[in-house]
C-alpha cells in the first residue's frame, strides 16, 4: 500500500504510524531490505474494528492508529519480497525470525532451528495462492486493509515449542498456552 489509500472513502482505516508514504518511499524501503540496511520486518498488529476507526470522525489525531496484519505478514513478505523482488528464503527467515530474536536477546531459544531451541516453525506452501477476504481471516475483525490482495506463500502448519497450534484452518492446541519471555536488547542496551 501507499499513500493513495488515504484518498479512498474509507481512508481512515489506513491511518497508522508512520503514515503510508509514496510508491517511491515504499520502493526505497525494499531497497533498504535488499541492501541489509533494514534488518527486521514486523507488524505491531493493531486490530481496530470499523466502528473504532470510524469513531475518529475523519480527524487524524482522533482516529485509532494502526493496522492489523500479523496473520498475513509471511504471505506479504513472500509475495512482495521473494517473488517480486528476489529475496531468498534464508533472507526472509532472517528478516522475520532470526534477526528479531538476536536483536531482542531471545536467540538461541528463538529464531533458529537447532537442538535446545524452542521448535517454533511455520510450514507454508509457496505455491498456494489466496485472495485476502476478511471473512476467511482468523483475526477478530470486520475489515482488513489487505482485502482483495492476492498473495502466495500461505502457512499450512504453525508449531510453537514443538506443539502444532495451527493446521490448515484448525487450531488443535489449547487457546491458553502462552509463555512470557523477557526480551533484552543486545543492540540498544535494553528494551
Secondary structure, DSSP 4 states (H G I P E B T S, - for coil): --GGGGGSTTGGGG--SSPP--HHHHHHHHHHHHHTS------------HHHHHTTTT-GGGSPP----GGGHHHHIIIIIIITT---HHHHHIIIIIHHHHHTT-TTTSSS-STTS---EEEEEEEEEEE--GGGS-SS-S--TTTT-EEEEEEEEEEETTEEEEETTB--S-S----------SSSS--
